[in-house]
């Protein structure tokens, strides 16, 4: 299968990016190195091309009510101009088909950003359920998404006359190179930042303008390798690892993204039943006592008799903490404060069980 290319592919190649496959797309993994790119976000500002993320538009009379009856979170809690993290779940068992950012434009229009690999499935499920008069439009290739993340992100966008400082999980209209687009206070790094949802035809112009303005603050091109280390330090779930058709929002610790008081949504009965189960597996953080670096799929075992009690879902070296960290789905008896081992290629490395985030986030700072 031929991999899709971002509209910024040539810019990445010119910067010497190393590429990797992400959800059917060939995307930049790193440029100058994950450690440097990670630090640029924690200490300054970086920009990620995440145009592989899905895009879909649900429109028609009552579109917001329709989406609200399908996805987990409660769109009634927000107003137009706000965004919301939500999930698309299996109706029978509550497993997660995808996690999504929903942009509420009006009662009759909701813009969705699913993950790249799941965009087609989310669109298909919503389309099959949509009543007459409501359209679900796949816009995956119509938009690019540029994530400007870091403590100096306001300065870079402000220098271009783009809106900054608006409320977390809200969006505003901006314009560059004669093109209007959305500037949303969202991101996947734990640092203050914005995501620009730009028509694909204008992506190169906007990218170039960002680097022109950002040179003063050392704006750094960042790949998806650094995006992964940054999100792991925050304990943010990644679909296919912490969330999946076999890992529900309750198990993954994202029940806060479920509108429990809503009359209905896909998977509601199954998820309500899970909330009452005392022996349900759950997600925890792992922090290495030594030099061990856990990786997805490795067994988590007891510290005494090495009995298997879980599986690592994400694991990496934390550039900020200079130690190994990870997320793991473990038995109900495991709690923060416990000590466990991870089987790292036959070596039983010791880890503390902790509650993420591993690094204090600044996402919501004013």
C-alpha positions in Angstrom: 0.0 0.0 0.0 1.3 3.4 -0.9 1.7 5.7 2.1 0.0 9.1 2.0 2.1 12.2 2.2 1.4 15.4 4.2 1.2 18.6 2.0 4.4 19.6 3.9 6.3 16.5 2.9 8.8 18.4 0.8 9.5 20.8 3.6 10.3 17.9 5.9 12.6 16.3 3.4 14.5 19.6 2.9 15.0 19.7 6.7 16.5 16.2 6.6 13.7 14.5 8.5 13.7 10.8 9.2 10.3 9.4 8.2 8.2 6.6 9.5 4.7 5.2 8.8 1.9 6.5 11.0 -1.7 5.3 10.3 -1.1 4.9 6.6 0.9 8.2 6.3 4.6 8.8 5.8 5.4 11.4 8.5 8.5 12.9 10.1 9.8 10.9 13.0 12.6 13.3 13.9 14.8 16.0 12.5 17.6 17.0 14.9 16.9 14.2 17.4 14.1 13.4 19.8 16.0 14.7 22.9 16.6 18.1 21.3 13.1 18.4 19.9 11.5 17.3 23.2 13.5 20.0 25.1 12.6 22.7 22.6 8.9 22.2 23.6 9.5 22.0 27.3 11.8 25.1 27.3 10.8 27.1 24.2 8.7 26.3 21.2 8.4 23.6 18.6 6.1 22.9 15.7 4.7 19.4 14.7 3.1 18.5 11.4 0.2 16.3 12.5 -1.7 16.4 9.2 -2.1 12.7 9.3 -4.8 13.1 11.9 -8.3 12.5 10.6 -10.9 15.2 9.8 -14.7 14.9 9.4 -17.6 17.2 9.3 -21.0 16.4 10.7 -23.6 18.9 9.4 -27.4 19.3 9.2 -30.3 20.2 11.5 -29.5 18.9 14.9 -26.0 17.6 14.1 -24.7 18.4 17.5 -27.5 16.4 19.2 -26.8 13.5 16.9 -23.1 13.5 17.7 -23.9 13.8 21.3 -26.1 10.7 21.2 -23.2 8.7 19.7 -19.9 9.8 21.3 -19.2 9.6 25.0 -18.6 13.2 26.2 -21.4 15.7 26.7 -21.4 18.4 24.0 -24.1 20.1 26.1 -21.4 21.1 28.5 -19.8 23.4 26.0 -20.8 26.1 23.5 -19.9 27.0 19.9 -16.2 28.0 19.8 -15.1 25.3 22.2 -13.5 21.9 21.6 -14.0 18.7 23.6 -12.2 15.4 24.0 -14.5 12.5 23.5 -14.6 8.8 22.5 -16.3 6.6 19.9 -17.0 3.3 21.7 -18.4 -0.1 20.7 -22.0 -0.3 21.7 -21.8 -3.9 23.0 -18.7 -3.8 25.3 -17.6 -0.2 25.5 -14.2 -0.8 23.8 -12.7 2.3 22.2 -12.9 2.6 18.4 -11.2 6.0 18.6 -10.6 9.0 20.7 -11.5 12.3 19.1 -11.4 16.1 19.4 -14.8 17.6 18.6 -15.0 21.2 17.5 -18.5 22.6 18.2 -19.2 25.1 15.5 -23.0 25.4 16.0 -26.0 23.3 16.8 -26.0 22.2 13.2 -22.2 21.6 12.6 -19.5 19.7 14.4 -16.0 19.2 13.1 -14.2 16.1 14.3 -10.5 15.2 14.4 -10.1 11.4 14.9 -6.8 9.5 14.6 -5.4 8.8 11.2 -5.9 5.1 11.1 -9.5 5.3 12.5 -10.9 8.2 10.5 -12.6 6.0 7.9 -14.2 3.8 10.6 -15.5 6.7 12.6 -17.0 8.3 9.5 -18.6 5.0 8.5 -20.2 4.4 11.9 -21.5 8.0 12.1 -22.8 7.8 8.5 -24.6 4.5 9.1 -26.3 6.0 12.2 -27.1 9.5 10.8 -30.8 10.3 10.2 -32.1 11.9 7.1 -30.9 15.5 6.8 -27.5 15.0 8.5 -24.4 14.5 6.4 -21.1 13.0 7.6 -18.3 14.2 5.3 -14.8 12.7 5.2 -12.4 15.7 5.0 -9.2 13.8 5.8 -7.2 15.2 2.9 -8.8 18.7 3.0 -6.9 20.1 6.0 -3.4 20.1 7.4 -2.9 20.4 11.2 0.2 22.2 12.6 0.7 22.0 16.4 2.7 24.9 17.7 3.6 23.8 21.2 5.7 25.2 24.1 6.2 28.0 26.5 6.9 30.5 23.8 4.1 29.5 21.5 2.1 32.7 22.2 5.0 34.8 21.1 5.4 33.1 17.8 1.7 33.2 16.9 1.3 36.7 18.3 4.0 38.0 16.0 2.0 36.8 13.1 -1.2 38.5 14.3 -2.9 35.3 15.2 -5.2 35.0 18.2 -3.5 33.8 21.4 -4.4 33.6 25.1 -8.0 32.3 24.6 -9.4 29.7 26.9 -8.0 26.2 27.0 -10.0 23.9 24.6 -11.4 26.9 22.8 -10.7 28.0 19.2 -10.6 31.3 17.3 -10.3 32.3 13.7 -7.0 33.4 12.4 -5.6 34.4 9.0 -2.3 34.2 7.2 -1.4 34.4 3.5 -5.0 35.4 2.8 -6.4 32.2 4.2 -8.7 31.8 7.2 -8.3 28.9 9.6 -8.9 27.8 13.2 -6.4 28.3 16.0 -7.3 26.0 18.9 -5.8 26.0 22.4 -5.2 22.2 22.3 -2.2 19.9 22.0 -0.7 16.6 23.0 2.5 17.7 24.8 1.4 19.0 28.2 2.8 22.4 27.4 1.0 25.6 26.5 0.2 25.4 22.8 -2.1 25.7 19.8 -3.2 23.6 16.9 -3.8 25.2 13.6 -6.4 23.5 11.3 -5.4 24.9 7.9 -6.7 24.2 4.4 -4.2 21.8 2.8 -3.6 24.2 -0.1 -2.3 26.8 2.4 -0.2 24.5 4.6 3.2 25.4 3.0 2.6 29.1 3.2 1.6 28.9 6.9 4.5 26.6 7.7 6.9 29.1 6.1 5.4 32.0 8.0 5.7 30.2 11.3 9.4 29.7 10.8 9.9 33.2 9.6 8.3 34.6 12.7 9.6 31.9 15.0 13.3 32.3 14.3 13.6 34.9 17.0 12.4 32.3 19.6 14.2 29.3 18.2 11.2 27.6 16.7 12.2 24.0 16.1 10.7 21.5 13.7 9.6 18.5 15.8 8.8 14.9 14.7 6.4 12.4 16.1 9.1 10.7 18.1 9.2 13.8 20.4 5.5 14.0 20.4 5.4 10.5 21.9 7.9 11.2 24.6 6.1 14.4 25.5 2.7 12.8 25.7 4.0 9.8 27.7 5.5 12.2 30.3 1.9 13.6 30.7 0.4 10.1 30.9 -1.8 10.9 27.9 -3.5 7.9 26.3 -2.7 6.8 22.8 -5.2 4.9 20.8 -3.8 1.4 19.9 -1.9 1.4 23.2 -3.8 2.8 26.2 -7.1 2.8 24.4 -8.4 0.1 22.0 -11.4 -2.0 21.2 -10.4 -4.1 24.2 -9.5 -1.3 26.5 -12.4 0.9 27.6 -12.4 4.5 28.9 -13.1 3.1 32.4 -10.0 0.9 32.3 -7.8 3.6 30.8 -8.7 6.2 33.4 -10.5 8.6 31.0 -14.0 8.3 32.6 -13.9 12.1 32.9 -14.5 12.1 29.1 -17.8 10.2 29.5 -21.1 12.1 30.0 -22.6 9.6 32.5 -25.8 11.7 32.9 -26.6 11.7 29.2 -29.6 9.6 28.2 -27.6 7.5 25.8 -24.4 7.1 23.8 -22.6 4.2 22.2 -21.4 1.8 24.9 -23.2 3.4 27.8 -24.7 0.3 29.3 -21.5 -1.6 29.1 -19.4 1.2 30.6 -21.9 1.7 33.4 -21.6 -2.0 34.2 -17.8 -1.8 34.2 -17.9 1.0 36.8 -19.3 -1.4 39.3 -16.6 -4.1 38.8 -14.0 -4.1 41.6 -11.6 -6.4 39.7 -11.4 -4.4 36.5 -7.9 -3.9 35.1 -6.7 -0.3 35.1 -4.0 2.0 33.8 -1.1 3.1 36.0 2.2 4.9 35.6 5.6 3.2 36.0 8.8 5.0 36.9 12.1 3.2 36.9 14.2 2.9 40.1 17.2 2.0 38.0 18.2 2.2 34.3 15.5 0.0 32.9 13.5 1.3 29.9 10.1 -0.5 29.4 8.5 -1.0 26.0 5.0 -1.8 24.9 4.1 -5.4 25.3 6.5 -6.2 28.2 5.1 -8.1 31.2 4.6 -6.3 34.5 5.2 -8.8 37.3 5.2 -8.9 41.1 8.4 -7.9 42.8 8.7 -11.1 44.8 7.6 -14.2 42.8 7.4 -12.5 39.4 3.8 -13.4 38.8 2.4 -11.6 35.8 0.0 -8.7 36.8 -0.1 -6.6 33.7 1.3 -5.4 30.4 3.2 -2.2 29.5 1.2 -0.2 27.0 3.7 2.6 26.5 7.3 2.9 27.7 10.2 5.3 26.9 13.1 7.2 28.3 11.9 10.5 29.8 14.2 13.3 28.5 12.9 15.6 31.3 13.4 13.2 34.2 16.3 11.3 32.7 14.8 8.0 33.6 12.6 5.3 32.3 8.8 5.8 32.5 5.8 4.0 31.1 2.1 3.3 31.3 0.7 -0.2 32.0 -2.6 -1.9 32.2 -2.5 -3.9 35.4 -4.6 -6.0 37.8 -7.0 -4.2 40.1 -4.9 -4.9 43.2 -2.0 -2.8 41.9 -2.0 0.8 43.2 0.2 3.9 43.2 2.9 3.4 45.8 3.5 -0.2 45.0 6.7 -1.6 43.6 6.7 -3.9 40.6 9.1 -5.4 38.1 9.1 -5.3 34.4 10.5 -8.2 32.4 12.9 -6.4 30.0 14.3 -9.1 27.8 14.7 -11.5 30.8 16.0 -8.8 33.3 13.5 -8.1 36.1 13.9 -4.3 36.4 12.3 -2.5 39.4 9.7 0.2 38.8 7.6 2.4 41.2 3.9 2.5 40.5 2.9 6.2 40.3 -0.1 8.3 39.2 0.7 10.3 36.0 1.5 12.9 35.0 5.2 12.3 35.5 6.0 16.0 34.7 3.9 18.9 35.9 2.0 20.2 32.8 1.5 23.9 31.9 -1.3 23.3 29.3 -4.0 25.3 31.1 -1.9 28.2 32.3 -3.4 31.6 31.5 
